[in-house]
Amino acid sequence: MMDLIKEYWQQYLWGTEGRPSGMVVTLWLTILSVCLGFMLAIPLSLARVSTNPIISRLTLAYTYLFRGTPLYVQLLLIYTGIYSLHAVRATPLLNYFFRDAFRCTILSFTLNTGAYTTEIFAGAIRATSLGEIEAGRAFGMSTLTLYRRIILPSALRRALPAYSNEVILMLHATTLASTATIADILKVARNAASDYYLPFVAYGIAALLYLVVSFLLVWSFHLAERKWLAHLRPAIKRMG
Amino acid sequence: MTSLVFAYGSQLWEGTVATVQLALLSLGLSFVIGLAGAAAKLSANRWYSMPATVYTTLIRGVPDLVLMLLLFYSFQDLLNRITDAFKQSQIEIDPFLAGVCVLGLIYGAYFTETFRGAFLAVPRGQLEAAAAFGMTQGQTFRRILFPQMMRFALPGISNNWQVILKATALVSIIGLRDVVRVAQDAITGTVSKGAYYAFLFLLTAALIYLLLAIVSDWFFHILMKRYSVGFR
């Protein structure tokens, strides 16, 4: 057991000899896909609540497709499926993009978390109280200003609890990257497990690392909620 | 090209059946664990509530794939050590059984939270009335708590079911012949004959999951209507 830890601890955390692996890769996968997913979800959640039925339905089709199928299948489809198409291999730019496991993984993670985040944000936008919108209108705000100053800041704050859940689920979902040969925490654990025939120790360390990151995320979102949702806390708690 | 999908059609069907069976059995197991977990978590006795809290916190903090590999390979390792010690031949754990146990254990933690919320949503007066009628705890649960709790729990149950259905795809990683594994085998089978139908097979697998999701959405919509009779 000590041998396993001695040989693999660096790989579990940040990698060796300029080859990043483990925790660093997991965090990078999570941050990148969550940020890109967020950028995708902002315009799409606006499209989702659009009064134009075509725009709204098209967005629903996207979110339904990606929420109704397993992320593992989406990853396989993007990583192995798309690259098997002759048209993709024949186009230099597409060939360049889909050849790389990391790019394919990030693409599938982004599209997946983007779909869930779109629905979370759209739900929060729909739940904006009419009084806030009326107040904005009474100030003579245009629709754009109204969204920028009133609806989005208010909705994104209220979406925080559900969004924090999605971010943690995304952290957990990054484990699928190990199936696409990316050296995240789980991939290091799989290598260590087969190297030493100590599955409990190897996977146990991985579980512990994920647990620590999950708790840190929960805690930081808790702080964020205290700050940005202070106005929605019950009065009694606020005094305490 | 489509004839190829039909050639693998019966295998894809068997994979689909395996996926649905796995999902349903896991749902049943996690449902039972969830009810017991919620009861334990709400118990005034710390010897019940503490372990339940540790269980839900640990399980929900670790990715399901990590838990699956951890439990599957550790248990297989333990079993091998025991059979070696007694000089017996090795016993291979069945991936289907392992999948049901692991998914049941993982989603039991999520169901514990769902049911805990639903238990708390039933007005206290209902339980006091049941006690005043001299009902036993079992009777109170069966006649009063459970039917009313289900209305609050259904959205959560529906959500958990959809998550379990998709999580079954992970069990192919430990060797179950589900839809995903059949599709992957079909890809390898056709590639050896010089054809590249990876996209087609994976798309078919995705569509099967989508169909299952649509059917379950519709089913839960009907259930929701049934349990909300008398409200709205």
Interface residues (C-beta under 8 A of the other chain):
Chain A: L65 R67 G68 T69 P70 L71 Y72 V73 Q74 L76 L77 T80 G81 I82 Y83 S84 L85 H86 L171 H172 A173 T174 T175 L176 S178 T179 L186 A189 R190 A193 Y197 L198 P199 F200 Y203 G204 A206 A207 Y210 L211 S214 F215
Chain B: L58 R60 G61 V62 P63 D64 L65 V66 L67 L69 L70 Y73 S74 Q76 D77 Q162 K166 A167 T168 A169 L170 S172 I173 V180 A183 Q184 I187 Y196 Y197 A198 F199 L202 L203 A205 A206 Y209 L210 A213 I214
